[in-house]
């Protein structure tokens, strides 16, 4: 199947070259596109100078808008599978084949890489783990799906899900919301174990205050999806 790795990037000038090099090393020949979300640092200059395939957004859309732009790109170029892959070096390209395999084999429509199944590698902070467990409980209650790493941005989507996400994708903190939208739309969601790395350079966009807002906003969004009670495709 024809696969595309979508790499959303905002102010990742220090990380993006290493990310692309690791991708090419572990998955030689795989197609990719970086979505430069109107970065304010030298990300665009780095992408151009290194000949990295990318889309330059004219305004900052956030992770949801950036990923939706990538999904639209995938639909326009007729890709069968899309992989979301962070530009900050936290995801391991060596697991991309494992993510893709259940989609290729017809076992799942959306496959999520979870750092909490085998509990190896970077496990994030205790507060964030608590929040992720709470989100997992909400998803299990509302979507009848067991997800251990609801905020994971390392995931593979089949062609139908890619087309669905190109039209319907949450714009703020989309990962948990996209799970509930997928399950309520009849797509099969599966997790596999992966190992993630800790960010080595740059600063995460989610601080302690934003984490609280994140939890409240996403929990309400999942509940609204459930209460609306309709398929989204």
Backbone torsions as a table, in degrees:
resi	resn	phi	psi	omega
1	UNK	NA	150.5	-179.1
2	UNK	-83.9	116.3	-174.2
3	UNK	-115.4	146.9	177.8
4	UNK	-128.4	129.7	173.6
5	UNK	-94.2	121.7	179.3
6	UNK	-101.7	124.1	-175.6
7	UNK	-119.4	98.2	176.7
8	UNK	-72.2	138.7	-175.8
9	UNK	-142.3	126.9	172.6
10	UNK	-134.1	114.3	-178.6
11	UNK	55.1	53.3	-179.8
12	UNK	-114.3	32.6	-178.9
13	UNK	-58.2	-32.9	-177.1
14	UNK	-80.0	-17.7	-172.6
15	UNK	-114.9	-25.3	-164.2
16	UNK	-66.2	-35.5	-179.5
17	UNK	-65.3	-45.3	177.9
18	UNK	-62.5	-36.7	178.5
19	UNK	-62.1	-46.4	-179.8
20	UNK	-66.6	-40.1	179.2
21	UNK	-63.1	-40.5	178.1
22	UNK	-67.1	-36.1	177.8
23	UNK	-63.8	-46.5	-179.9
24	UNK	-66.1	-34.0	-179.5
25	UNK	-69.0	-46.3	-174.9
26	UNK	-86.9	-24.4	-179.4
27	UNK	-132.5	64.8	-176.9
28	UNK	-59.5	134.2	177.1
29	UNK	89.2	-10.4	-178.5
30	UNK	-75.5	143.4	179.6
31	UNK	-79.3	150.2	177.9
32	UNK	-148.5	159.8	170.1
33	UNK	-144.8	131.2	174.1
34	UNK	-92.2	132.8	175.6
35	UNK	-104.2	102.9	179.6
36	UNK	-81.1	107.5	-172.2
37	UNK	-85.9	60.2	177.3
38	UNK	54.9	49.2	-179.2
39	UNK	-59.9	147.2	179.4
40	UNK	-100.5	-2.6	176.9
41	UNK	-100.1	-151.6	-176.1
42	UNK	-93.1	19.3	-177.3
43	UNK	-55.2	-46.9	-178.0
44	UNK	-61.8	-43.3	179.6
45	UNK	-63.1	-39.5	178.5
46	UNK	-65.6	-43.3	179.9
47	UNK	-61.6	-44.2	-178.5
48	UNK	-68.5	-46.1	-175.8
49	UNK	-65.9	-26.9	180.0
50	UNK	-99.1	5.4	177.7
51	UNK	64.1	34.2	-177.3
52	UNK	-85.5	126.4	179.3
53	UNK	-61.9	125.2	-176.1
54	UNK	-156.9	162.9	171.9
55	UNK	-111.5	133.3	177.0
56	UNK	-105.2	110.8	179.2
57	UNK	-78.5	140.2	-177.6
58	UNK	-75.5	-23.2	177.6
59	UNK	-136.4	158.2	179.2
60	UNK	-75.6	120.4	-178.1
61	UNK	-107.0	-8.0	-176.2
62	UNK	81.7	174.1	-175.4
63	UNK	-61.2	-37.6	-179.1
64	UNK	-66.2	-48.1	179.6
65	UNK	-66.3	-37.7	178.0
66	UNK	-63.0	-45.3	179.1
67	UNK	-67.1	-38.7	179.2
68	UNK	-63.4	-36.4	175.0
69	UNK	-61.7	-40.6	177.3
70	UNK	-64.8	-40.5	178.7
71	UNK	-65.7	-37.6	177.3
72	UNK	-65.7	-39.0	175.8
73	UNK	-59.7	-43.7	-179.9
74	UNK	-63.4	-41.5	178.5
75	UNK	-64.4	-43.9	-178.9
76	UNK	-62.5	-31.3	-178.3
77	UNK	-102.1	11.8	170.4
78	UNK	59.6	47.2	175.2
79	UNK	-83.1	146.3	-179.9
80	UNK	-86.6	-31.8	-176.6
81	UNK	-137.7	140.4	174.2
82	UNK	-122.1	144.9	178.3
83	UNK	-123.8	124.7	173.0
84	UNK	-84.6	130.4	-172.8
85	UNK	-144.4	119.4	-175.2
86	UNK	-67.4	148.7	-179.2
87	UNK	-88.7	0.7	-174.5
88	UNK	-98.0	6.9	177.2
89	UNK	87.4	3.7	-177.7
90	UNK	-77.3	-24.1	-178.5
91	UNK	-96.2	145.9	179.8
92	UNK	-98.4	117.3	-178.4
93	UNK	-63.4	-21.5	-179.1
94	UNK	-64.5	-15.6	-180.0
95	UNK	-95.3	-2.1	-176.8
96	UNK	-60.7	-43.3	179.2
97	UNK	-60.7	-36.6	178.3
98	UNK	-66.7	-37.0	178.2
99	UNK	-66.3	-40.8	-176.0
100	UNK	-71.8	-33.5	-170.2
101	UNK	-55.1	-47.8	-179.3
102	UNK	-62.3	-30.0	176.0
103	UNK	-70.7	-45.3	178.6
104	UNK	-60.3	-36.9	-177.4
105	UNK	-84.4	0.2	179.0
106	UNK	75.7	19.4	-178.1
107	UNK	-88.4	-22.4	-176.2
108	UNK	-156.4	157.8	175.9
109	UNK	-100.3	-27.9	179.0
110	UNK	-138.1	123.1	-177.5
111	UNK	-118.0	127.2	-176.3
112	UNK	-111.4	132.8	176.1
113	UNK	-85.0	119.6	-177.1
114	UNK	-110.3	130.4	176.4
115	UNK	-84.1	-5.8	-172.2
116	UNK	-104.8	1.5	177.6
117	UNK	-76.5	-55.2	177.3
118	UNK	-93.2	-11.6	177.4
119	UNK	55.7	47.6	175.5
120	UNK	-115.7	156.6	178.6
121	UNK	76.9	-162.3	-177.5
122	UNK	-67.2	126.3	-174.4
123	UNK	-109.4	4.9	-177.3
124	UNK	62.9	179.7	-173.7
125	UNK	-76.2	162.3	-179.9
126	UNK	-61.7	-40.1	179.6
127	UNK	-64.5	-41.3	179.8
128	UNK	-69.1	-36.4	177.1
129	UNK	-62.8	-38.8	176.9
130	UNK	-62.3	-45.6	178.6
131	UNK	-61.6	-40.5	179.6
132	UNK	-65.4	-37.9	177.1
133	UNK	-64.7	-40.2	178.6
134	UNK	-64.0	-41.5	177.2
135	UNK	-63.6	-38.7	177.1
136	UNK	-60.6	-39.3	178.7
137	UNK	-65.5	-40.7	178.8
138	UNK	-65.2	-42.1	178.5
139	UNK	-64.9	-38.5	179.0
140	UNK	-65.0	-38.7	-179.6
141	UNK	-70.5	-44.1	-172.4
142	UNK	-91.4	-31.0	-175.3
143	UNK	-113.9	-2.1	-179.5
144	UNK	53.1	42.4	179.1
145	UNK	-134.3	135.7	-179.1
146	UNK	-93.9	113.0	-179.2
147	UNK	-128.3	124.2	-178.6
148	UNK	-91.5	-19.8	-176.2
149	UNK	-133.9	70.8	-172.2
150	UNK	-64.4	-23.6	-177.8
151	UNK	-95.1	3.1	-178.5
152	UNK	-62.3	128.9	175.4
153	UNK	-97.1	9.4	179.3
154	UNK	-100.1	103.7	-171.6
155	UNK	-155.7	156.4	177.7
156	UNK	-122.4	138.6	-178.6
157	UNK	-126.0	138.7	175.4
158	UNK	-73.7	-179.9	-173.9
159	UNK	-63.4	-42.6	-178.7
160	UNK	-66.7	-40.7	178.7
161	UNK	-68.0	-39.2	177.5
162	UNK	-59.3	-44.7	178.7
163	UNK	-65.5	-39.8	177.1
164	UNK	-60.6	-47.0	179.9
165	UNK	-67.7	-27.9	178.3
166	UNK	-66.2	-21.4	179.1
167	UNK	-106.3	-29.4	-174.3
168	UNK	-134.8	103.0	179.6
169	UNK	-149.7	130.8	-179.3
170	UNK	-62.5	142.8	-171.9
171	UNK	-99.5	-10.5	-175.4
172	UNK	-100.5	-80.2	176.2
173	UNK	-121.0	86.5	-162.3
174	UNK	-81.2	-18.3	-169.5
175	UNK	-59.5	-54.5	178.9
176	UNK	-65.1	-37.8	-178.8
177	UNK	-65.5	-35.7	179.5
178	UNK	-68.7	-27.8	177.3
179	UNK	-67.4	-48.8	-178.6
180	UNK	-67.3	-37.4	177.1
181	UNK	-62.8	-38.9	-179.7
182	UNK	-67.8	-46.5	-177.7
183	UNK	-66.3	-40.2	179.4
184	UNK	-69.9	-17.5	178.0
185	UNK	-95.2	5.9	174.7
186	UNK	88.6	7.5	177.2
187	UNK	-80.7	149.7	179.5
188	UNK	-91.3	124.4	-177.4
189	UNK	-113.3	133.5	-177.7
190	UNK	-136.2	151.8	174.1
191	UNK	-113.2	149.0	169.9
192	UNK	-132.4	154.5	179.4
193	UNK	-75.5	137.7	174.0
194	UNK	-138.7	165.1	173.1
195	UNK	-111.9	130.3	179.0
196	UNK	-112.4	158.6	179.9
197	UNK	-104.9	159.9	172.7
198	UNK	-83.5	141.0	176.6
199	UNK	-55.9	131.7	-178.1
200	UNK	-97.9	-29.0	-179.1
201	UNK	-139.2	155.6	-178.7
202	UNK	82.7	178.9	-175.2
203	UNK	-125.5	135.9	176.4
204	UNK	-64.6	145.7	-179.9
205	UNK	-79.2	-8.6	-177.8
206	UNK	-110.2	108.7	176.5
207	UNK	-97.5	-172.3	-176.0
208	UNK	-61.4	-44.2	-178.8
209	UNK	-64.6	-42.8	179.7
210	UNK	-66.5	-29.0	179.7
211	UNK	-63.3	-39.7	178.2
212	UNK	-65.6	-46.8	177.3
213	UNK	-59.4	-42.5	179.6
214	UNK	-55.6	-50.9	-177.1
215	UNK	-60.2	-46.8	-178.1
216	UNK	-65.1	-48.4	-176.6
217	UNK	-62.3	-47.3	-176.1
218	UNK	-69.3	-39.7	177.9
219	UNK	-60.4	-44.7	177.9
220	UNK	-63.1	-40.5	-179.8
221	UNK	-62.7	-43.4	179.4
222	UNK	-63.2	-42.3	179.4
223	UNK	-63.9	-38.5	178.6
224	UNK	-65.4	-43.3	176.3
225	UNK	-54.5	-44.7	-178.0
226	UNK	-68.0	-42.7	-177.6
227	UNK	-67.3	-35.5	177.3
228	UNK	-61.9	-38.1	169.9
229	UNK	63.5	39.8	177.5
230	UNK	-132.3	160.6	172.9
231	UNK	-77.3	146.0	-172.6
232	UNK	-102.4	8.7	177.7
233	UNK	-126.8	NA	NA
